[in-house]
Amino acid sequence: MKATSFKYSEIWKIALPIMIGGVAQNLVNVTDTAFLGQIGEVELGAAGSAGILYFIFVITGMGFTTGSQIIIGRRNGEKQYSKIGGIVDQSFYFMIPFGILMIIGLSYFMPIILKSIINSENIYNASVDFMQYRSFGIVFAFIIYALNAFYVGITKTRILIYTTILMSLTNVFFDYVLIFGNWGFPEMGIKGAALASVISEFVACIFLISITFKTIDKEKYQLFKFKKPNIEILKKTFYLSAPIMIQSFITLGSWYAFFSLIESMGEKELAISHIIRSIYMVMMIPMFGLSTSANTITSNLIGSDRKNEVLPTVWKIVGLSMVSTVPFVLINLFFPTQIIGLYTNNPEIIDGCLNTLKVINVSMFFFCFAFIFFNSVTGTGNTKISLLIEVVNISIYLLSAFFVIKIFSPSIEWVWCTEFIYFTFLGLMSWYYIKKGNWSAKEI
């Protein structure tokens, strides 16, 4: 078998549904940001900051399902299909109680956390209002992630399209009626944005469970048998997942720390950065879909004893990611004012976004290289190495941002240039491990 036999068409078959799902998910982000931007920069900054903090906890839990996805991918590559359902069922035993504990913890500690890291009293009050409702979506999100791990692990990702489109349309509708009080609904402002997200996650959760029951061969995978908790499976999954959970917490925590540093510069700079973050997230859609594919393809290749194909296949995925990013960059280059105008009509904020938009246009290509290789490291199953790589690079990233802001007091676009530092080191370290590391001997 040739080292490059994993075809582009095979990669696209897995990645394209995830990308389309990413379009739908990012529609939620764009809609929230655009609607709240019409209310004011305080609401925009508060929802952005509180939303990142919410996702720190959600993505930490998602780390457990990423670990189960790697194991599912390995079993799928080994054609041990009957072992897959038990991994999914055991994930539910962990994720649902964990989600309930998170909701309880957030209700007690979130105001304290927000008070300690937000300088503006206006943004603090609005953030607390947002989180009063938003935290209730955690359990629904965890169930969705557990089932998504199953579909990605077995490389049948098409169902993710329908789930995320349904979630996005539901969110857009309830954003429209609850934020502004349209069609007889109460005018809830920032609280309406949070409640709309919770409702959309609940609807998507019910749909995904129902469609799985209807379409998946449950006997083949031994899915939804819900046997008693299997300590061996839970231990194996947690052993693999724990570094990813810590890594996810650190990664999203670093974003929150980054935005907290920006918030210290002023409410205008924070509003600019959240608009840029929203545009950034849209640009990441192809890259995120392909990086998830890199993770599961790496695991499936190793399980199929096709280890020699991993590096050439990862380079193919990097190439596809960069090519897929070009259209987004061109749109930003030719229509920057129109894109930013979707979020705000404030001339000062629009002007502040223009140069920062140029920065992320370039940084996306560094991002593609770095994140595809980094997810391939995770896909090998050596999650302790991926955690080490992330800790080193996050430390470099935050120290760079801190010194740039505190010593040079720059304009906002120079702060965002620290992205180049992060992605350069992350990419080089991940590439070196895939090329030279002893990952092929890792058993999971």
ZICOR-V166368 format. One line per field, one symbol per residue. phi: phi as a letter, one per 30 degrees, with the letter a starting at -180 (. if undefined). psi: psi as a letter, one per 20 degrees, with the letter a starting at -180 (. if undefined). burial: + if it has 9 or more other ideal C-beta (glycine too) atoms within 8 Angstrom, else -. A space follows every 10 residues. Layout:
phi->???
psi->???
burial->???
This chain:
phi->.ddcdddedd ddeddddddd ddeddddddd dedddddddl dddddddddd dddededddd ddeddddddd ddddddddic ddddeddddd dddddddddd ddddddddce edddddbcdd dddddddded decddddddd dddddddddd dddciccedd dddddddddd ddddeddcdc idhidddcid dddddedddd dddddddddd ddedccddde chcidhddec dddddddded dedddddddd dddddddddd dddddkdddd deddddddde ddddeddddd dddddddedd ddddhcdddd dddddddddd dddddeeddd dddcbddddd ddcacdedde dddddddddd eddeddeedd ddddddeddd jddddddded eddddddddd ddddddcchd dddddddded dddddddddd dddddcdddd cdcb
psi->pqikioqhhh ghhghghhgh hhgghhhggg ggggghhhgr hghghghggh hgggighghg hhhghgghgg gggghghikm hiighhgggh hhhghghggg hgggghhgig hggghiipgp hghgghgggg hhhhhiiggg ghgghghhhg gghjknihhh ghghgggghg ggghgghhgi kqkiqqoich hhgghggggh hgghggghgg hghhhqnhhg ilqkhlrqpo hgggggghgh hghhgggggg ghhhgghghh ghhihrhghg gghhgggggg hghigggggh hhhhghgggh gghjllhiig ghhghghggh gghhhghggg ghhhlghhgh ihhqjohghg hhhghhhhgh hghhhggggg hghghhghhi imhhghgggg gghhggghhg gghgghgilr rhhhgiiihh gghghggggg ghghhiqlhi jpp.
burial->-----+---- ++-+++++++ ++++++++++ +++++++-+- ++++++++++ ++++++++++ ++++++++++ +++++++--- +-++++++++ ++++++-+++ -++--+---+ --++---+-+ -+++++++++ +++++-++++ ++++++++++ +++++-+-++ ++++++++++ ++++++++++ +-----++++ ++++++++++ +++++-+++- +++----+-- +++-+----+ --++-+++-+ ++++++++++ ++++++++++ +++-+-++++ ++++++++++ ++++++++++ ++++++++++ +++--+--++ ++++-+++-+ ++-++--++- ++---+--++ +-++----++ -+++++++++ ++++++++++ ++++++++++ +++-+++-++ ++++-+++-+ +++++----+ -+++++++++ +++++++-++ ++++--+-+- -+--
